[in-house]
Amino acid sequence: MDFVQNIPFCSILLTLFSGTICSMLSKRAAKWVNTAVIIITGVMSVILLQYLLSTGESFVYWMGHFPAPWGNEIRAGILEAAMALFFCIIMLLSMWGGRKKLDEEVEESKHNLYYILVNLLLSSLLALIYTNDLFTAYVFVEINTIAACGLIMIRQIGRTLAAAVRYMIMSLVGSGLLLIGLCMLYDLTGHLLMSNIRIEVAVIMADGTYAIPLVITVALMVVGLAIKSALFPFHAWLPDAYGYSTISSAAILSSLASKGYIFLLIKIIYRVIGFEVFNSTHIINVLFVFGLMAMIFGSLSAIKESGIRRMIAFSSVAQVGYIYMGIGLGTRTGMIASVYHIFAHAAGKALLFISVIGLTDVSGFSRRFVDQTGAGYRNKIAGIGFTVGSLSMVGVPVFAGFISKILFAQAAVKNTGKLMPTMIVLAISTILNAIYFMKTVIRIYTPCPDCPYEGIAMKKEKLYAVSIILFVALNIALGMSSQPVVDAIASGLDMFG
Amino acid sequence: MSRKKTEKEYEKTFACHFFRWLHGEKDLYVGQMEMRPQEVYQESKEEAEKRQRAKNILLNKIYGRKKSKSIKYLELFYRLASILFCGILIYLLLLTVSWLPPIGVADRPVNNEVSKRYIEKGLEETGAINIVSGMILDYRAFDTLGESHVLFVATVTVLIMLRLDKKHDNGTDLSIEEAEANDRNYEPKNDAILQMSAYVLVPAIILFGIYVILNGHLGPGGGFSGGAIIGAGLILYLNAFGFQKTERFFTEKTYKWISFGSLSFYCIAKSYSFYTGANHIESMIPKGTPGAILSSGLILPLNIAVGLVVACTMYAFYAMFRKGGF
């Protein structure tokens, strides 16, 4: 076995351990440990990705001295490594961009607790990415949920506390459904390891004895994960959680925490249930319909919103809808488009959250639209960041969002039954996106000579500027050189099969 | 030969106290404990008005009491629909459970090679007589590692929510001293009955917890259950004797070091075991003779680590909810 194959195990354990270490450190030291751990994990993921691209084969890694169905196991393929790398990049940039705000909004003595939560969240995301065992996935889903609650309420104002309670209740309903589904799946198949369950599921479907309970089990797990990733009818927890928490938390939650669950769902579809079996159930159509509804209603809610941060939060609902719509198409190309959109949305949404805080800060800390007039001139770098993020979300060429929209459209063409609804809703949703994002961009670039607010010099906020520039570069890189990414996703999905 | 005691000596004996209590001459608890009768809560007029105003705002703005009739009907419909939905869901789930493989039949899917190997080879491969311990701390140790970090992250979240600072910072929160004074408002200090029973029970409870942890690999028990018992003992001690006495041996620093020490030991020990296992290197840890107290490799130290984490977590939760600090 090559030494490189230890990387998934190392990155999970390193991030987990760094969380424990941060509990003993001062604020400053915890900050550095956090940054170092994210960078080390990112570098390790690059090495792993290179190794996997050169060998072209996935591998499994025993967690302990016992082989597959008895012990725990993790597994790494191209898609897993790419996801881990991407999550590390977004997390690092989000932490950098929100650092100043974090210092202002969070009590001095609770900073190291924040870094513990971030480290444990990263560790749980990595475990969700790499795991090959459903129960391990559930354990780390729990860590992810609790850490996310902490991230929301670390800024202690009334709205965040209410949002955290709401998030906790909704999220626990999701976890509960996932756990019930898992128990029933274990009862039906007698395994917890993904590959073994898949063999048993194929037997059950061929046999037909337990086919109905199996479908209900799958439905429970899918609905559980959909609640946790804020698919349309279950999104009530989202706007306040993203709209009022400290900005790093909002960026991390919207672009990483919910995406971890979606990735787990994709993994369950491919590695536990089997793509063909899943497509033959009607669950996929339900996901498709909810995805379409989310694309429209999320955008409509965003248009109605008068606060800029809640507007961006509602836009997340629409974007999650895109991802579920792609899964619901039930084709390989649809799935590739969905995975690509996970990347594109994470890059764009984190950039929007980070740059919007720069805009509100130079508008007297107000979130209302009217007060943002001319904010793009007062904080130039945030204005550029917001514009790029908006263009990417709307789907303008050169930026990442364009590629995902074109991939969705291409995928829809291959599915004759769902072609018309997909195309129509895609068009409507794009127009709605354009309405609220362009409205904001025009607003922040309307000169406002009478405004009482003062501009800000970027020399004072170097870290913030650097993070926005890197985010912009990431968006453009994803949009300009999409082919290698799409190829990697395609080969990664093939490795799942 | 009997020896006669003087009056003064007799007054100190147990028999004297007992007979005086029996004849109703003296109540032993008078003067021994702080008796503060609970006061009837009386609201000042301003506060009552303020509360009424807040309630009205809540009813009007959030629940929309003054809104039109159609919204009221919509709310009624919403409630009925949600009850109906829950009913249907319960029916469906019960139906599904009835379709699952029957319990107690030999050819259930669960009776496969996985459980067979756990039962037949568990003792030989892990060295633990208690198969469950062998399963959670050796076969599937990664899950348990995650589980102990769930406790850790839960404590961190409770700390964020409830920990108070030593001093006032923004005027809205109480300082830790005020919280402690507040805590005593409706409870007597130094309750003699409670103190006496704690005096008898706490050592027994903690010893039993330690026994459960140390015997986790030999019989029913283990870190999670034993830790919960120790935590309960600590909470009882705290209730009886108050924070000042507990602080002599359990402060925030102790909590931090214990949980840091046990979690990092857990992490490092299991990293070693995962690393050697995955790279097919022989592990250096001896299994020992099954049945001896020092046996079954890493399971015993891991049980101790888990037990410490659980006990500290339980105590920390209680202290946080009680006054927002240790």
Interface residues (C-beta under 8 A of the other chain):
Chain A: M1 Q5 N6 F9 L13 L16 F17 G19 T20 I21 S23 M24 Y61 W62 M63 G64 H65 F66 P69 W70 G71 N72 E107 S109 K110 L113 I116 L117 L120 S123 A127 D133 F135 T136 V139 F140 E142 I143 I146 A147 C149 G150 M153 I154 I180 M184 Y186 D187 L188 T189 G190 H191 E200 Y210 I212 P213 I216 T217
Chain B: L92 L93 T96 V97 W99 L100 P101 R108 P109 V110 N111 N112 E113 V114 S115 R117 Y118 E125 D138 Y139 R140 A141 F142 D143 L145 G146 E147 H149 V150 F152 V153 A154 V156 T157 L159 I160 M161 R163 D165 D169 K256 W257 S259 F260 L263 S264 C267 I268 S271 S273 F274 Y275 T276 G277 A278 N279 H280 S283
